[in-house]
Amino acid sequence: MHYILAFLQAVPVQNADIAVLFEKAAISLLVGALVGLERERAQEDHERLFAGIRTFPLIGLLGFLSALVGSVFGPWLTGGITAGFIALIVVSYYLEARKGAHGATSEVAAMIVFVLGILIHLELYAIAIASSVILTLFLSLKNPLQRLVSHVSEEDIYATLKFAIITAIVLPVLPDQTLGPLDVLNPRQVWYMVVLIAGISFSGYVLVKVFGSRKGLSLTGMMGGLVSSTAVTLSFSQKSREAPELGKTFASAIVLACTIMYPRILIEIAVVNRSLLAFMWPMILILTASGVAASLLLLFGRRTQTTTDVDLKNPFELMSAIKFGLVFALIIFVSKAAQEYLGSGGVYLAAGLAGLTDVDAITLSMANLAKESLSEATAATAILIAVVVNTIVKASIAYTLGAATLRKFTLPGFGLVLVTGCALIAWMLL
């Protein structure tokens, strides 16, 4: 007790601040407990990990106390405690490795929790708590990540690396200024848009790789829709000929895949133009609700979890990215020219033509132009026109390539979405 009182007297804080120290200690314990809970659940009956639900909170507390005593008696003491802790980790790993265990996940997690305790003493609460959540998330994703790796091909790795290299090398040297006629094309901005679209598509591609088709057609279609709703429509339409009795289920999955396009549009607008986002989100929400409703109505009454694969390409393929960049540059140039010489009608015409192949490029073009010379109402209407045209194209694909049962159910499903989209366009034009 004498040494404890001496220590408290040495701490350069008032009595009121002692409560803050206890709060920091409690946060350190909770951060460690979060990670420890996951590690405890990850243990198998025949295997004991380095630390669990009891040890990890103590490690967080140790990190906090080491920083605390270091602030009182000198940083050398914190360094000494840290060195001792690392030595303990190394010895533990060595002993486990001799038994045939080769993983070091728990040991690395323990060192991170120790550092988080130090950050908490430094009052970097946000980064400490966020890091503990991210750490716990990664620890709990072991099985999904292993499934992802097992499904990643050599071509996927090469495509991703090439995209990363070209972005890291090319993007910094691209001029960040508008060039060419109409003063609308910014090379760096064009490639930023390529990275944005590829990143959104890649998230869906990863989901499909992780979960595959084991979660049913609806979820597969939804995840695939993040990558390419057109690819999902093509794939499922062709497969419906092989299993025409599943036409209603395929129709529901196709409508849902195309509905995912609407939240994707919101993400793109949010990144480029927050003002346009505030203007458009109610309309996109209504479109999304109509698509989800149509998909659920088609799915109603079917309880079977039919599965199938969908053919998707890695969105980080270099040629695909370059093609999108060229298309985006062309559309933003044509849209600007149409606005200059034909007014709003020209913009709507350009949007309709762009919607025949893609919605991403015209969405980003309108969002960019709305920051400068285009009104938000015109930009929103143009995006809605592109969405309706693109939906008609996908409905046509399903009708042309799908089985008779698919046509029977897909057209009513798309019909609800198209009626909603046309109503929104008419409302905007009034």
C-alpha positions in Angstrom: 0.0 0.0 0.0 2.9 2.3 0.8 4.3 1.9 -2.8 0.8 2.5 -4.3 0.4 5.7 -2.4 3.9 6.9 -3.3 3.1 6.2 -7.0 -0.2 8.1 -6.8 1.6 11.1 -5.2 4.2 11.0 -8.0 1.5 11.2 -10.7 1.3 14.9 -11.7 -2.5 15.0 -11.7 -5.2 16.3 -9.4 -7.6 14.0 -7.5 -10.3 14.8 -10.1 -8.0 13.4 -12.8 -7.6 10.1 -11.0 -11.1 9.2 -12.1 -10.0 9.8 -15.7 -7.1 7.3 -15.2 -9.6 4.7 -14.0 -11.8 5.4 -17.0 -8.8 4.9 -19.3 -8.0 1.6 -17.5 -11.6 0.5 -18.0 -11.5 1.3 -21.7 -8.2 -0.6 -22.1 -9.9 -3.7 -20.4 -12.9 -3.4 -22.7 -10.8 -3.1 -25.8 -8.8 -6.2 -24.8 -12.0 -8.1 -23.9 -13.5 -7.5 -27.3 -10.5 -9.1 -29.0 -10.3 -11.8 -26.3 -13.9 -12.8 -26.8 -13.2 -13.6 -30.4 -10.0 -15.4 -29.7 -11.7 -17.5 -27.0 -14.4 -18.5 -29.4 -11.8 -19.3 -32.1 -10.2 -21.9 -29.9 -10.8 -25.5 -30.7 -11.2 -28.2 -28.0 -7.8 -29.7 -28.7 -6.0 -26.4 -29.2 -5.2 -23.6 -26.8 -4.4 -20.2 -28.3 -1.8 -17.8 -26.8 -4.5 -15.8 -25.1 -8.2 -15.7 -24.6 -11.0 -13.8 -22.9 -9.0 -13.3 -19.6 -5.6 -12.6 -21.0 -6.4 -10.1 -23.7 -8.0 -7.6 -21.3 -4.9 -7.8 -19.1 -2.7 -7.2 -22.1 -4.7 -4.0 -22.9 -4.4 -2.9 -19.3 -0.6 -3.7 -19.3 -0.2 -1.4 -22.3 -2.0 1.4 -20.5 -0.1 1.0 -17.3 3.2 0.9 -19.1 2.4 4.2 -20.7 1.2 5.6 -17.4 4.3 4.7 -15.4 6.5 5.9 -18.3 4.9 9.3 -18.2 5.7 9.5 -14.5 9.2 7.9 -14.2 10.4 8.3 -17.8 9.9 6.7 -21.2 12.7 4.2 -20.5 10.3 2.3 -18.2 7.7 2.0 -20.9 10.4 0.8 -23.3 11.5 -1.8 -20.8 8.0 -3.2 -20.2 7.4 -3.3 -23.9 10.6 -5.2 -24.5 9.7 -7.7 -21.8 6.2 -8.2 -23.3 7.6 -8.7 -26.8 10.1 -11.2 -25.3 7.2 -13.1 -23.7 5.4 -13.2 -27.1 8.5 -14.5 -28.9 9.1 -17.2 -26.3 5.4 -18.3 -26.4 5.5 -18.5 -30.2 8.8 -20.5 -30.1 7.3 -23.0 -27.7 4.1 -23.4 -29.8 6.1 -23.7 -33.0 8.0 -26.6 -31.5 4.7 -28.4 -31.0 3.9 -28.0 -34.7 1.8 -24.8 -34.6 2.9 -22.2 -37.2 0.3 -19.5 -36.9 1.1 -16.2 -35.2 -2.3 -14.5 -35.4 -3.0 -14.5 -31.7 0.5 -13.3 -30.8 0.3 -10.4 -33.3 -3.1 -9.5 -32.0 -1.7 -9.4 -28.5 1.0 -7.0 -29.5 -1.7 -4.8 -31.2 -3.8 -4.8 -28.1 -0.8 -3.8 -26.0 -0.2 -0.8 -28.3 -3.9 0.1 -28.1 -3.6 0.3 -24.3 -0.8 2.8 -24.8 -2.9 4.8 -27.3 -5.7 5.0 -24.8 -3.4 6.5 -22.2 -2.5 9.1 -24.9 -6.2 9.8 -25.2 -6.3 8.6 -28.8 -9.6 6.9 -28.1 -11.1 7.0 -31.6 -8.2 5.3 -33.3 -7.8 2.8 -30.4 -11.4 1.7 -30.4 -11.7 1.7 -34.2 -8.6 -0.4 -34.4 -9.9 -2.9 -31.9 -13.1 -3.3 -33.9 -11.2 -3.7 -37.2 -8.8 -6.2 -35.5 -11.7 -8.2 -34.2 -13.4 -8.2 -37.6 -10.3 -9.5 -39.3 -9.9 -12.2 -36.7 -13.5 -13.3 -37.1 -13.2 -13.4 -41.0 -10.7 -16.2 -41.0 -13.0 -18.7 -42.8 -14.5 -16.3 -45.4 -11.0 -15.0 -46.2 -9.7 -18.5 -46.6 -12.6 -19.3 -49.0 -11.8 -16.1 -50.9 -8.1 -17.1 -51.3 -9.2 -20.6 -52.5 -11.3 -19.1 -55.2 -8.8 -16.4 -56.4 -7.2 -17.4 -59.6 -3.7 -16.4 -60.8 -5.4 -14.2 -63.4 -7.2 -12.3 -60.6 -3.9 -11.6 -58.9 -2.2 -10.4 -62.0 -5.2 -8.2 -63.0 -5.4 -6.6 -59.6 -1.6 -6.0 -59.5 -1.5 -4.5 -62.9 -4.4 -2.2 -62.0 -2.7 -1.1 -58.8 0.6 -0.5 -60.5 -0.9 1.5 -63.3 -2.9 3.6 -60.8 0.1 4.2 -58.5 2.4 5.2 -61.4 0.1 6.9 -63.8 -2.3 8.8 -61.6 0.3 11.0 -59.9 1.7 12.2 -63.2 -1.6 12.8 -64.9 -2.4 16.6 -65.3 -5.0 17.8 -62.9 -6.5 20.4 -65.2 -9.0 20.5 -68.0 -7.8 20.0 -71.5 -9.1 20.0 -75.0 -12.2 21.6 -76.5 -15.0 22.7 -74.3 -12.5 22.7 -71.4 -14.2 19.7 -69.7 -11.8 16.7 -69.8 -9.5 16.4 -66.8 -7.2 13.3 -67.2 -6.6 12.8 -63.5 -10.3 13.1 -62.7 -11.1 10.6 -65.5 -8.8 8.0 -63.9 -10.2 8.8 -60.4 -13.6 7.8 -61.8 -12.1 4.6 -63.2 -10.7 3.7 -59.8 -14.0 4.5 -58.1 -16.1 2.3 -60.4 -13.5 -0.5 -60.3 -13.5 -0.3 -56.5 -17.3 -0.6 -56.2 -17.4 -3.4 -58.7 -14.5 -5.2 -56.9 -16.4 -5.3 -53.6 -19.2 -7.2 -55.3 -16.7 -9.5 -57.1 -15.1 -10.3 -53.7 -18.5 -11.1 -52.2 -19.3 -13.5 -55.0 -15.9 -15.1 -54.6 -16.4 -15.5 -50.8 -19.9 -16.7 -50.8 -20.1 -18.2 -54.3 -23.6 -19.5 -55.2 -24.3 -21.3 -51.9 -26.6 -18.6 -50.6 -29.2 -19.0 -53.4 -30.0 -17.2 -56.6 -31.3 -14.0 -55.1 -28.2 -13.3 -53.0 -25.9 -14.3 -55.8 -27.8 -12.0 -58.2 -27.6 -9.1 -55.6 -23.8 -9.5 -55.1 -23.3 -9.9 -58.8 -25.3 -6.8 -59.5 -22.6 -4.8 -57.7 -20.1 -6.0 -60.3 -22.3 -6.0 -63.5 -26.1 -6.4 -63.5 -25.8 -6.8 -67.3 -23.6 -9.9 -66.8 -26.0 -11.3 -64.2 -28.9 -10.8 -66.6 -27.1 -12.5 -69.5 -26.0 -15.4 -67.3 -29.3 -16.1 -65.6 -31.3 -15.6 -68.8 -29.2 -18.3 -70.5 -29.4 -20.6 -67.5 -33.2 -20.3 -67.4 -33.3 -22.3 -70.7 -31.6 -25.1 -68.9 -34.1 -25.0 -66.0 -37.3 -23.4 -67.3 -39.2 -24.5 -64.2 -37.1 -22.0 -62.2 -38.1 -19.1 -64.4 -39.8 -17.2 -61.6 -36.8 -17.6 -59.3 -34.4 -16.5 -62.1 -36.7 -13.5 -62.8 -36.6 -12.4 -59.2 -32.8 -12.7 -59.1 -32.4 -10.7 -62.3 -34.7 -7.9 -61.1 -32.9 -7.8 -57.8 -29.5 -7.6 -59.5 -30.6 -4.7 -61.6 -32.1 -3.0 -58.6 -28.7 -3.0 -56.9 -27.7 -0.6 -59.7 -29.7 2.2 -57.9 -27.8 2.2 -54.5 -24.6 1.9 -56.6 -25.6 5.1 -58.3 -26.1 6.8 -55.0 -22.6 5.8 -53.9 -21.1 7.2 -57.1 -23.0 10.5 -56.7 -22.0 10.7 -53.0 -18.3 10.5 -53.9 -18.5 13.1 -56.7 -21.2 15.6 -55.8 -22.8 15.7 -52.3 -25.2 18.5 -53.3 -26.6 16.3 -56.1 -26.9 13.4 -53.7 -29.1 15.5 -51.4 -31.3 16.3 -54.4 -31.6 12.8 -55.8 -31.6 10.4 -52.9 -35.4 10.3 -52.5 -35.9 9.4 -56.2 -33.3 6.7 -56.1 -34.8 5.4 -52.8 -38.2 5.1 -54.6 -36.7 3.3 -57.5 -34.9 0.9 -55.2 -38.1 0.2 -53.2 -40.0 -0.6 -56.4 -37.2 -3.0 -57.6 -37.1 -4.7 -54.2 -40.9 -5.0 -54.1 -41.0 -6.5 -57.6 -38.3 -9.0 -56.7 -40.0 -10.0 -53.5 -43.3 -10.4 -55.2 -41.7 -12.7 -57.7 -40.0 -14.7 -55.0 -43.1 -15.0 -52.9 -44.2 -18.6 -52.4 -41.0 -20.1 -53.5 -39.0 -21.6 -50.5 -36.4 -23.6 -52.4 -32.8 -22.3 -52.3 -31.7 -23.0 -55.8 -28.1 -22.1 -56.5 -26.1 -21.5 -59.6 -22.9 -19.7 -60.7 -22.7 -16.3 -62.5 -20.0 -15.5 -64.9 -18.1 -12.3 -63.8 -14.8 -10.8 -64.8 -12.4 -9.2 -62.4 -13.2 -5.4 -62.5 -9.5 -4.6 -62.1 -8.7 -6.0 -65.5 -6.6 -3.3 -67.1 -8.2 -3.3 -70.5 -11.7 -3.1 -69.0 -10.6 -0.1 -66.8 -9.0 1.7 -69.8 -12.2 1.1 -71.8 -14.4 2.6 -69.1 -12.0 5.6 -68.8 -12.4 6.2 -72.6 -16.2 5.8 -72.4 -16.4 8.2 -69.5 -14.3 10.8 -71.2 -16.4 10.5 -74.4 -19.7 10.7 -72.5 -18.7 13.7 -70.4 -17.5 15.5 -73.6 -20.6 14.6 -75.6 -22.8 15.6 -72.7 -21.1 19.0 -72.4 -21.3 19.5 -76.2 -25.0 18.6 -76.2 -25.6 21.1 -73.3 -23.7 23.9 -75.1 -25.4 23.4 -78.5 -28.8 21.7 -77.8 -29.6 22.7 -74.3 -31.2 20.3 -71.8 -32.8 18.3 -74.6 -29.3 17.4 -75.9 -28.2 16.3 -72.4 -31.3 14.0 -72.2 -30.5 12.6 -75.6 -26.9 11.9 -74.7 -28.1 10.2 -71.4 -30.5 8.0 -73.3 -27.8 6.9 -75.7 -25.3 6.3 -72.9 -27.9 4.2 -71.0 -28.0 1.7 -73.9 -24.6 0.3 -72.7 -23.9 1.6 -69.2 -25.2 3.8 -66.4 -22.0 4.4 -64.4 -20.3 6.7 -67.0 -23.3 8.9 -67.5 -24.0 9.1 -63.7 -20.4 10.3 -63.0 -20.5 12.7 -66.0 -23.7 14.3 -64.8 -22.5 14.5 -61.2 -19.3 16.3 -62.4 -21.1 18.6 -64.8 -23.6 19.5 -62.1 -20.8 20.9 -60.0 -20.0 23.5 -62.7 -22.5 24.3 -65.5 -25.4 21.9 -65.3 -28.4 22.3 -63.0 -29.1 19.6 -60.5 -32.6 19.1 -61.9 -31.2 18.5 -65.4 -28.5 16.2 -64.1 -31.0 14.2 -62.1 -33.4 13.8 -65.0 -30.6 12.7 -67.3 -29.5 10.0 -64.8 -33.1 8.8 -64.5 -33.4 8.6 -68.3 -30.2 6.6 -68.5 -31.5 4.3 -65.8 -34.9 3.7 -67.5 -33.2 3.1 -70.9 -30.7 0.7 -69.3 -33.5 -1.2 -67.6 -35.3 -1.6 -70.9 -32.1 -3.0 -72.4 -31.8 -5.6 -69.6 -35.5 -6.5 -69.9 -34.9 -7.0 -73.6 -32.0 -9.3 -72.9 -34.0 -11.4 -70.6 -36.9 -11.5 -73.0 -34.7 -12.5 -76.0 -32.4 -15.0 -74.3 -34.5 -16.4 -71.5 -36.9 -19.3 -71.4 -40.6 -18.7 -71.9 -41.2 -18.9 -68.1 -38.5 -16.2 -67.5 -40.2 -13.9 -70.0 -43.5 -14.5 -68.3 -42.3 -13.2 -64.9 -39.4 -10.9 -65.8 -41.5 -8.4 -67.8 -44.0 -7.7 -65.0 -41.1 -7.3 -62.6 -39.3 -4.9 -64.8 -42.6 -3.2 -65.6 -43.1 -2.0 -62.0 -39.6 -0.5 -62.0 -40.1 1.1 -65.5 -43.4 2.6 -64.5 -41.8 4.1 -61.4 -38.8 5.4 -63.3 -41.0 7.0 -66.0 -43.3 8.6 -63.4 -40.2 10.2 -61.7 -38.9 11.5 -65.1 -42.4 13.0 -65.9 -42.5 14.6 -62.4 -39.0 16.1 -63.0 -40.0 17.5 -66.4 -43.2 19.1 -65.2 
